[in-house]
Amino acid sequence: MTVAPMPPIPPERSEWTVDDLGDLPEDLPYELVNGRLIVPSPTALHRDLCVELLLALRANCPPDYLVSIDLSMRVDRRNEPRPDVVAIARKHANRSPVPVEDALVAVEVISPTSTFRDMYDKAKVYAQAGVRSYWVVDPLRDRITLTEYALGADRQYAQVTHTEDRFVTEQPWKVSVDLPALTARLNELRAADEQ
């Protein structure tokens, strides 16, 4: 019996750039944030919530745009994040990574190991790159919350909304997210997992 060789283990580095990413296996789901290599391992609950957010964003998505999950966005030499959900220009449907300039909204769903990174590190990266709208969804509390940020002229985000109720916005287009229904769904999934 022939055994396939093991893929190479990523080399140890304290600082990574997009040029170094070629040293990684092509099928490795990684992101690069401020020179730090991150290899996320999301749970099914995390992915399920991302799908629900994708569907909410896609409901009224104009034909020139596309909503996707876990898509690499090239920002600069030290940053190639993968937002949990992102709305991009449809012309980039067959590219990876996509240029960040055409992202209208980036959405991050907080996990126990990503709170600081999603709330601060990625917010700065997306703001400096010009992503107009940034949503942070927090499922770690009793009720799921969504915080919406809008990009200002100073390339800083200002909080527009923070809610655990129905979230409605006109940016990047009309979107409605039923957070209480998502909380109920998440609680049901968690309860089933504990049985």
Buried (B, 14 or more C-beta within 10 A) or exposed (E): EEEEEEEEEBEEEEEBBBEBBEEBEEEEEBBBBBBBBBEBEBEEBBBBBBEBBBEBBBEEBEEEBBBBBBBBBBBEEBBBBBBBBBBBBEEBEEEEBBBBEBBBBBBBBBBEEBBEBBBEBBBBBBBBBEBBBBBBBBBEEEBBBBBBBBBEEEEEBEEBEEBBEEBEBEBBBEBEBBBEEBBEBBEEBEEEEEE
